[in-house]
Amino acid sequence: MRAFEAAARHGSFARAAEELFVTPAAVAQQIKALESWAGGALFERHSQGIRLSAHGRRALPALSAAVDQLGLAVQALRHETQTAARRSTLQVAALPAVAQLWLSPRLSRLKAALPGVQVSVTALEHPPNFRREPFDLGLFYARAGEHIETAVGAQAIPLARDRLLPVCSPRLQQPLPSGRPRSLDDLAELLARCGGLHDTVWQDDWRRWLQATRAGTTAAEADALAAGPDFSLYSLALQAAVDGEGVLMGREQLVAPLLAQGRLQAPWGRPKALGDTVMLLVLAHRKGPLLARQVQALQALAA
């Protein structure tokens, strides 16, 4: 049932397998067995992929609700057991870049603010389903108007509003002695020599910043100007910038320590607030003083 529900929700055996930590072949085998037991096809198989049959479409809402309810019951049992045993844990799910560059340097302060609480951090590319996964809080980016909490059983609290600005190694470019920012033409010349560094999660950051900063810049012009290598992790792109391999479109919340240490420079100034915010995701179904203290502790870290 879980294999069917995940495959139906994602419209893909492969993505269901990723969620369930099994192989696509295992998902396909489970669904085949379920179809045999039910006596009819739940999916239509096509060369382009799968599509729910009429039977599958009718079955999905009730099954999804049942899996959600089972997940909530398991989490309630875990919470009650830990409370009875006087154990207190905080399971945090976070975007890898946020876990590494924002939360990790603040982790000792978080533990000091929550004495006796065991804090665990799991890096995930996407917010988990809080109705099913054993996480208490989440830390993920959202853009203006984006409601990342809608489908994951959470409520969202804006934690840290961010700005974009280009950064590079001091070996590539230093601020002007006068303290004034360097010109955008200067940035364009450096990009022509060294290229722009890109994180695949935020592939369009350069485009967004350039279009907000240089009036009339088209998407194609922005992409050509900041062309450069892609990195699957923001931390890798950041290290490449530190090593002088190019110019990175920095997220201020994540690059601030390196700017303060002088390992990176922002000689062109012009940080742009484009609606990107680190969101604190809180379980919609859990209340209580302990959760309130945990939320307050994380909010204090962002102050």
N, C-alpha and C positions, 0 to 999 in steps of 0.2 A: 504493500500500500504506500509506503514512503517513497519507493522507487517510482511508482506511478505518479504520485502527487508532485514530486520534484520535477520529473520529466514533463508533466503537463504544464506546470507553472513556468518552466523555462522554455518549453517548446524544443527541447534538445536532450537526447540521452547523454551527450558528452558533458553538458553543463550540470545535469542532475548528478552525474558521476562525481564531478568536482565537489559538489555540495556534500555528497554522502561519503566521500573519500573511498570510492571503489572505482572499478574500471567501467567504461561504457558498455563493454560486453556483459558485465555482471548486471547492470541496470536492464539491458535488453533481455537478459535471461529471466530476471525477476518479473518483468512485465509480460513476457511470453507465458510464464507460469500462471500469472494472475488472469490473463486473457483466457487461458485454457480452463481455469477453474470457473471463471465467470460465464464461459460459453459464448463469447463474442469478442470482436476486436475493439480495443479502447483507443487505438491510434490508427490513422491512415499513414502508410509508409510511402514516401515519394522520393524521387532522385534528389530533390532539393532539401529533403528533411522529413520531419514528422508533423502530423496535424491531428488534433483530437477528433475522434469519431463522435457521433451524436450521443452514444452511450457515455463516452468519456467526459464530454462537456457537462452532461447532467450529473455525473458522479463527483466532479472535481470540487464544487463549493463545499459540500458536506464533508468530504475527506480532508480538505485543507483546514476546515474549522476543527475537525477531530484531532488532526496532528497538532494544531496550535494548542488545543485544550490539554492534550497529553503533555506537551512541553511545559505548559504552565503548571500542571500538577506536579511534574518532576522537580521543577524549580522550587515550588512551595515546599515540597518534602525536604529538599536539600537545605533550604533556608531554616526550616524548623529544626532539623537535625543539628545544624551548626549552632543555632541559638541555644539548644538544650545542652550541647557540649561546650558552650562558652567559647566557641571559636568564631573568629570574625575575619572574613576574607573580602577582598575587593578585586573582582575580575574586570579588567579594563581591555576593551577592544579598541585599537587605534590604527589609523592609516600609517603605513610604515614610516613615511617622512615625519609625521607628527610624533610617533612613538620614539624615533631615534633623535630627532632634532629639537622637539619642543618638550615632550614629557620626560625623557631620560635625564636631562640636566636638572630637572625640578623634582625628580623622584625622591631624593633624600628629604626635601622639604615636605613633600606629600606624606611620607612615612612619619615624619616628626609631628605633623598636624593630626595624624590618625594613629596614636600609640596603641599597640596591641593588634593592629589590623595588618594582615598579610596581603600585600599588594602584588598582583600578577598582571603582566601586560602581554597581550597577543596582538601581533601585527597582522592586519587584514586589509586587502585591497578595497573591500566594500563593507558597509555596515552589516552586521549580522542580524538575523531575525531574533530579536530579544525575547520573543514568545517561545523560542525553541532552544536557543543557545545559552550556555551558562555564563552570560556576561551581565555585570551590574551597570556598567557605564560604557559609553563609546566616545571617541574623539575623532571626528572626521570633518573635512572641509565641505562647505556648501556655498554655492554662488547665490547671488541676489535672486530671490523668488523661488529658489530650489528647496523643496521640502523632502529632505532625505529621510526624515523620520516616518513618513506616511505609511510605508509598507513594512516597517520592521518592528512595530509594536513599541515605539518609544515616543517621548516628547523631546523637543529640541530646545536647548538654552544657548543663545549666542555667548561664546566664551571669549574669543579674541578676534577682533576685526583686523584684517590683514591688508597690506599694500604691496604692490609690485614695483620693483626698481632693478635696473641692470647693475650687476656687480662683477668684479674681476679681480685678479691678483694684482697687488701693487707693482709687480714686475711688468705688467702690460700697460698700466696707465695710473698716474697719480692725480689727485685733485690739483687744481690750479693754486699757486701760492696765495692768490688773493682771497681764496675761499669760495669764489664763485663757481658754480657748476660748469663743467665743460659743455661744449655745444653738441647738438644732435648730429651735426656734420662730423664732428670728431668721433662720435660713437659709430657712425656709419663707416668711417674709414677703418676703424679698428675691427669692426665686424667683417669688412671686406678682406682684411688680412688674416684674422683668426677664426671667424665664424661664431655663431651663437650656439650655446649648449641647451639641449632640450631634455626635459623629463617627459616620458610617454604619457603619464597620467595628466599632465598639464601641457599638452603639446601646443596649445594655442596661446600660452601666456605671452610670448613675444608679440604675436599678432595683436592681441588685445591691448597691450601697453603701447605699441607703436601707433595703432589707430587712435588711441586716446590722446597721444602726445603730439603726433604729427598730423595735423588736419589734412584730410583728403587722401590719406594713405589707403590704398586698397589692400584687400587680404592677400592677393598675389604679390604685390610689392613688399608687404611686410614679411611674407614667408621667404621671398628671395633675399631680402636684406639680411635676415637673421638665420639663413640656412646654416646647418651644422649638424653634428652628431647627436643621436638620440641615446638616452639612457633609461633603462627599465626602472631604476630607483633614483629618486631625487638626491639621495645622499651621494650616489656615484657622480651625478652631474655636478654636485657641489664640490666634491673633491677634485674633479677635473678643473673647475674654476680656480680653486686654491692653487693647483699645480700650474696655472697659467696656460691652460689648453684652449681657452676661449672665454667668451662673456656669457654669463648665466643671467636669465631673468629671475631675480631673487624674490622670494616671498619673505617679507620683512620679519615676520614672526620666527622664521626658520634660520635666517642668515644673520640675525642681530648679534649673536655671540661672536661670530667670526669678524663682523665689522668692528665690534668693540675691541677685539684683540689685534686688529690691524692686519689680519691674514687675508681679508678681502677689503676692497674699496668700492665706493659708489660715487665715482667722480662726476657723473652726469646728473646727480640729484634726481629730482622729479619723481618721487614715489607717488604712485597712483592707487587710490582706493577704488576698486572696481567691483565691490560687493562681495569679495571672498571673505568668509568667516569660518574660524574653527568653531564647530558646534559641539556642545556637550550633549550627548544622547543619554537620556535617563529612562529607565524602564517605566512604561506607562502603567503597569499593573502592580508596581511595588511602592509602598509608602513607608513612613516611619522615621523616627529620629536619627537612626544610624545612617540611612540613605541621605537624609538632609545634611548631616555633618560631612559626609563624603562629597556631596555636591558643593557645599560651602568651601571645603578645603581646595577643590580644584578651581573654583572661582577665584579664590585668594591667590593662587599661583599665577593667574592671568592678570592680576591687578597691576 
